[in-house]
Amino acid sequence: MTGSPLGLHRVIEPPGVLPQAAWRLEPYRPGTTIAADEVLVRVDRLNLDAASYRQIRETYAGDPGKIRAAVLEIITTRGKMQNPVTGSGGMLTGTVERAGSRSPLGLHPGQRIATLISLTLTPLTIADSLARWDTRSEQVPCDGYAILFARSIAAVLPADLPVPLSLAVLDVCGAPALTQRVIKQARTSARSDLVVVIIGAAGKSGSLSAAAAREAGATKIIGVVPAESEAALLREALLADEIVIADARDPVGLSDKVQAAGGPADVTVVCVDVPGCEGGAILSTAQGGTVIFFSMATSFSSAALTAEGLAADVTMLVGNGYVPGHAELALGLVRSTPGLRALFERRVGAEGAEGSRP
Amino acid sequence: MTGSPLGLHRVIEPPGVLPQAAWRLEPYRPGTTIAADEVLVRVDRLNLDAASYRQIRETYAGDPGKIRAAVLEIITTRGKMQNPVTGSGGMLTGTVERAGSRSPLGLHPGQRIATLISLTLTPLTIADSLARWDTRSEQVPCDGYAILFARSIAAVLPADLPVPLSLAVLDVCGAPALTQRVIKQARTSARSDLVVVIIGAAGKSGSLSAAAAREAGATKIIGVVPAESEAALLREALLADEIVIADARDPVGLSDKVQAAGGPADVTVVCVDVPGCEGGAILSTAQGGTVIFFSMATSFSSAALTAEGLAADVTMLVGNGYVPGHAELALGLVRSTPGLRALFERRVGAEGAEGSRP
């Protein structure tokens, strides 16, 4: 028996919606069978979305017992880890325990993988009460089971990179892939120069996008950061040709500084998780250019109305986290770009500076 | 003296933000001068955004005196018509009274125009207390003054079309222009067939987008409507090859019906102003296809996470209301497409069925 490739057969409540929109999913129960196109994963770690983790930690004032109980309660009640307040989930790592004969994912028992889809649509059950989690980080060591559907995506963790580094890279791997695709398309038009502005360039998705932009043939990369400490990180990583320190929420201030640094941009990539960056991104982009919004804090109506109000003929993209080949591309960039790898290793050491997969 | 092309010189509170984000603008005061790159418009009609009008009407239970007072109070307090609850504005018509010597808009005194930017960023003052407005429609006859900046956009109202018809068309003219551009770009790729799905195809922006898609070379146009009454309108207008009656908020139901009608789409255009249509639009679109979201009810994060969760490699565009040449294109479509014009004339006669420029 095969399931729905989208996982509709595991939606309990309300019936008929997609797993992500569901209130409750049916997770794997030990001893039961799985559908022929599903994959069963023995989970060893959850990587909670930063916004979700922060919300729960603050609600329970850092009390480890209460935090553990709250996360466990969500997973038990909903059959998935989706924080009802923030709506976000995270990702997980684990080992393939069983791969249905009709699963198209190409996974085999024993492979160590990370999911590249959100926990908000992944059926999940926990077997160890999260007893090993000290709750001081959004990385949750645990024992449990997750189900992948035919249309889910997972990446086999590479043997040559530390797992925390791979996780951090895979968490944001859609950004460099889409950035690269957009820049390659822009290069096919007549212009010879191609200026790329990365807002939040010293963060995880921003630094990966900068490295991807370089590889795709960007002529000039302008990295925007909020403070001198971030500028120093970015300078050391050699990922930008120009570095601008600016408040991304100040449209005129930002675009003036971008202009002075060699702008406007042909392609602007928004990687900073604060609301109110739409105007600055649009104003920093040339007529005919493209803005890619990766920030989950982006307001759809603000982007649309601001561009219209400025008579800005810019193409505005919703940053889709899925682009074929995104995991390999991102891991490859980290392997081939020493400055990027060093920056990531610092970030992984000092977790929590930037949002992760919602 | 020239002003800021963006209108920053008329922002009073808070200082430094763009006019749209401002709480209060400095409108024209009779007897004062205007900047050399501004245009002064003698306003004769406001076209309030449907959501804004509905909110005010419901708040005051349809009482004309209170509704008039509320709108007047907003304009007097803010120097612009931006409903503080809905955040939306509308558009206006009027006659050019004075055009600054350095205005790049090419307008001349005496021309009857409509603004193509939102009232949320247009300095406005009212001289007649809105006394002629019976408050039964979002069209507000009035006397007042508005200011256009160097980067504002306005269209001269055509002599050959009734003003209410032109207004209705100009209100949504960004949608057909962007639809046409996307379809023309999609046609340059190798495929010979090009399937377009229009969700909300019998509405104003939807029907215009359908006509634009046809002109741009779409092979098959599938129009999605919520009910048989809308299907009848669309059938009569001859704008779609296939008509699907479906709830756009039901992803699986919608995509199954689109599939049966000849889908999936290479290009999907979302023109229906209800929340929760992201999943259905994405699922109805082929891998490698494009979704254009024109609905202001679109959730950015829902679009991004749903596409990722479905491993849907679709390009998702924020529907920018500004595309060069959009007004001429839309008016031209209405002139050249009898079915479209007839549908619009019915809509203009029965106003309020669809949202207007926010």
Interface residues (C-beta under 8 A of the other chain):
Chain A: L6 L8 G16 V17 L18 P19 Q20 A21 G87 L116 I117 S118 T120 L121 R151 S152 I153 G174 D250 P251 V252 G253 G279 L283 F293 M296 T298 S299 F300 S301 A303 A304 L305 T306 A307 E308 G309 L310 A311 A312 D313 V314 T315 M316 L317 V318 G319 N320 G321 Y322 V323 P324 P358
Chain B: L6 L8 G16 V17 L18 P19 Q20 A21 G87 L116 I117 S118 T120 L121 R151 S152 I153 G174 D250 P251 V252 G253 G279 L283 F293 M296 T298 S299 F300 S301 A303 A304 L305 T306 A307 E308 G309 L310 A311 A312 D313 V314 T315 M316 L317 V318 G319 N320 G321 Y322 V323 P324 P358
